[in-house]
Amino acid sequence: MSLPAFLLRHHVTITPYRGDSAYGPTYGDAVVGVRALVAESVRQVRDKDGREVTSTAQIIAAPGLDCPPGSRVVLPSGRTTTAISTARHTAPGLPVPACTEVMCE
């Protein structure tokens, strides 16, 4: 079961991080209008290397969202931020929705 669309009240733009090249980071094509639920609040989280960092925004979106750490995210407020971590939440066999959680700088 997926997260119901009526709960995803915001729209964000995501430019997925694809890796580093000789000229710096590379990104995929921007995906505009991704439905999400955004909470701009400060939290301590761990990044992909295990360091404690400060997150200033949390995004909840439908399962299967392509937003690896390092991706650029434009929030509904217009602020551009970077994804710190991405978690895919599932509960097979239970009546709870699956979703993707992205913590941003």
N, C-alpha and C positions, 0 to 999 in steps of 0.2 A: 504494500500500500504506500503510495506517495503522499507527500505533504499536500493538503488541499490548497488549490490555487487561491482561494479567497483569503488565505492567511498571508500571502505574499503581497504586501501592500506597496512596496517600493520597486523602483527600477534602477538597476546599476549597469555600468558598462565595464566589461572585463576584457583585458588584453592579455591572453595567456602567455606566460613565460615559457620559452622553448629551450633555453640554455645559453651558454656563453660562446662567443666566437672570437676571432682575433681582433675584432673591432668593438667588442663589448657585448652586452646582453642582447639576445634576439627574442622577438615576440611574434606570436601568431596574429591573425586578423582580429580586430576588436569586435566583440559581440555586444551590440547595443540593445538596451531594453530587457535585460535579464530580470525576471521577476524575483524578488527577494524580500526578506524581512530584515531590516537593518536596525541595529542598536548601537549608537555611538556612545560608548562608555569605556572608561579606562580599566584595564585588567592586566594582571601579570600572566604571561603565557610562556611556553617554551617554543623556540624556533626549531627548524629542521636539524640544527646542530646540537640541540639540547640546552642552549643558553636561555636564561630568563630574560625576556624582553617585555616591553609595555605595548599592549594592544589598545588602540583607541576606537576600534569599530569591530562589530561582530555581524556577519552576514549569514543568514539561513536561507538556503535555496533548495530547489528540487534536486533529487538524486541525479548523479551523472554530470554535475557541473564541472566544466574543464577550467580549473583555476588553481594550478600548482603554486607552491610558495615562490615568490618573486614576481608574480603576475601583477599588472597594474589594474587598479580598481577605481572607478569614478563613482563616488557615493551620490545619493540623491541631493545632498547639500551642494554638490559641485566640487567638493574636495577630492583630489586625486591622492590615493594611498597605495601601499604595496601589501600583498598578501604575505602573512607570516607563516601560517599553517592552514592546512585543509584537512578536515575530518569527515569521513562518510559514516553516517549513523544508520544502521539497519537493525531490525529485530525480526528475523524470519519466524513466522508462525505466531507472532503476537500482533494484536490489533493496534499497533502504534505506527505512525508514518515514518518512512525513510526520508532522510534529508542529507544535505551537504552543509557543513559549517565551515566558514572561512573567517579566520582572525586576521585583522589588518593592522598595520602600523598606525 
